Amino acid sequence: MWDSDGTFSGSVSIQSIGMSYGAYNSQDIIRKETPKAGGGEHGDPGDGYEVCPYNIQTSLDNLWFNNDSFHELDSAKPQFTAYIGWLKNQLVNGWPVVQFVLQ
């Protein structure tokens, strides 16, 4: 946890996925490649920002990771069926998934 109650769960998830493919990125580098997204994430321009649902796509793009996000805005509500289908496709193909717990 950062002093401001921010977490490292997003950056450690990205770091772990990268390492499973033989690519090491420190959590410091990951946070510095993560933009402020206006979603309440912690950080500053010097130390970087907390990886959260609002900025993970840009973080992965900045780190040159091939990635695919669930496009919740394009899915009819309730989104459960569409999300589970997307999640199953990722897992069947052996691709890692990062999920966030939102309050």
N, C-alpha and C positions, 0 to 999 in steps of 0.2 A: 504494500500500500504506500502511496505517496503521502506526505504530511497532510495534504489537502483532501485526504480520503479517496483519492483516485486509485484505481487498481492496475495491475499489470497483467490481468487475465487475457486481454486481447492481444497484447504484444507477445506474451509467452505462447499463446496459441499459434500465432504466425511463426514465431521462432521454432517451435516444435515441428510444425508442418514443413518448414524449410529444411530443417535438419534431417527429416525423414527422406528428403530428396537429395541430400548431400550439400545443401546450401546453408551456410551459417550467417545469420544476421543477428547482431546483438539487439537486446530490447531497446537500448539507447538509440541505435540507428533506426529501428522500426518506429519508435515514437517521433524521431526527428523527420521521418518521411510521412508522418500522419498529420493531416491538416486540421486546423480548428474547424469544426463543422457547425458550431452553434447549437449543439445538442446537450450542453451541460457537461461536456468532457473537461477533465482537468488538464492543466499544463500551461505552457507559455512558449513563445517563439524560440527561446534559447534551449529549453529542455525537450521540446516537442510536446505532443498531446497524447492523451489517453486514447487507445483504440476503442471505438464504440460502434454501435450499429449505423450511426450517421456518417462515419468516415472510413470504415474498414475497406470499402471498395476502392477508394482513392489510395489508401495505404498500400493495398496489394498491387494496384496499378503502378504506383511510384517505385515499388520494390521489384517490378517486372515479373510478378507472379501471374501465371494464367489463372483466371478465376471466373466463377459464375455465381451470381447472387440470385436468390429467390426474389422475383419481381412482384412484391405484394400489391403494388398499385395497379398491376395489370390483371389481378386475380379477383374473381367474383367472391363476395363475402357470403357465407363464412369461408375463410381461406384454408381451412384445415385439410380438405381433400387435395387441393392444389399443392399445398406445402408438403404434405406427406408424399405425394407423387414425385415432387422435385427432390426431396430428401432421399427417397428410395433410389432414384436414378443416380444420385451422387455416390451413394454407398455401394450400389451394385457395380459401378464402374471403378470402385476402389479409390475414389477421390475423398480427401478429408473435408470435414465440415466444421465451421466455427458457428456456434450458436450463442446468443446472449440471453441472459435472464433480465427481463424488464419489469420494473415495478409499476 
